[in-house]
Amino acid sequence: MRAAHLYYMQDLTMDAIARELHTSRSSVSRLLSHARASGLVDIQIHSPLDAPSRLEREILERFQVTAHVVPIPDRASDVDRLERVALSVARILGQFFDSNMTMGIAWGSTMNAISRHVTVKQTHNSQIVQLNGAGNMSTTGLGYASEILGRFGNAFGAHVQQFPVPAFFDDPATKQAFWRERSVSRLLEMQGRMDVALFGLGSPFSEVPSRVYAGGYLDEADYASLSASGAVGDVATVFFRADGSTNGIPLNERGTGPDFTVLRRTPRRICVVAGSSKLASLHGALRAELITDLFVDEGTARALVSEA
């Protein structure tokens, strides 16, 4: 706390702070990093007159979505884009989540990246609920999903509600039977009362493989079915077409993610996208009216506005 006060409130250099605290400059640097990571210091950047950037204004006008455009050089790889966008989301996620709230989280590569950097903010009577199952033929998926959700739960002091079912059932009838179980219906009711939903977009075209496409969840018949249905992406293992529609996609009858009508009832729906290879998925999600807040890298934002 003292190092942070000297640096941010009194404008002392790290060398000056090191002398005052009788420590090294590298120790001061670590103290300041800890102050940010632990929530002792909250850094916010306001554009002039709090006005959004040109890209953010255009996205708001065209799609009625509040955009948060993350500046990243065009030469950056999709891996680097994802990490930098995820870090930006993690730093300010606490602005959207507070005590007595429920946040639904869809596991995946994007959520994994965000979870590693999320800033600590203590809340009470708050819940983190898993949006879709994670099991497949080779793993229960509990370890992967629980690690991601656990990081969010620890950061916010929130109770984590896991969803211990497969990502996809083999038979739609089995799914319907599970959905009638009281232990499962309790979680479905929690999803229906979410205050915030946080999700990335699955895409078969992404340079950073989406977990559902690269983690052994789909077989050749599933890929053929999705191709025949014209699917361009998914949110929490619910697949959609370029026009945002989901009806008539057979895999959705077996998937465990929330129906889009449930997501649309959630007051704040935060979508995180990095890389122009996810543009087709992003267009579909926007047409499905799934997004209220969009975190996106600058290059993808430009391409989105240009294509629109």
Secondary structure, DSSP 8 states (H G I E B T S, - for coil): -HHHIIIIIS---HHHHHHHHTS-HHHHHHHHHHHHHTTSS------GGG---HHHHHHHHHH--EEEEE---TTS-HHHHHHHHHHHHHHHGGGT--TT-EEEE--SHHHHHHHTT------SS-EEEE-S--B-SS---HHHHHHHHHHHHHHHT-EEE---SBSB-SSHHHHHHHHTSHHHHHHHHHHHT-SEEEEE-B-TT-SS--HHHHSS---HHHHHHHHHHTEEEEETTEEEETTS--TT-GGGGTB-S--HHHHHTSSEEEEEE-SGGGHHHHHHHHHTT--SEEEEEHHHHHHHHHH-
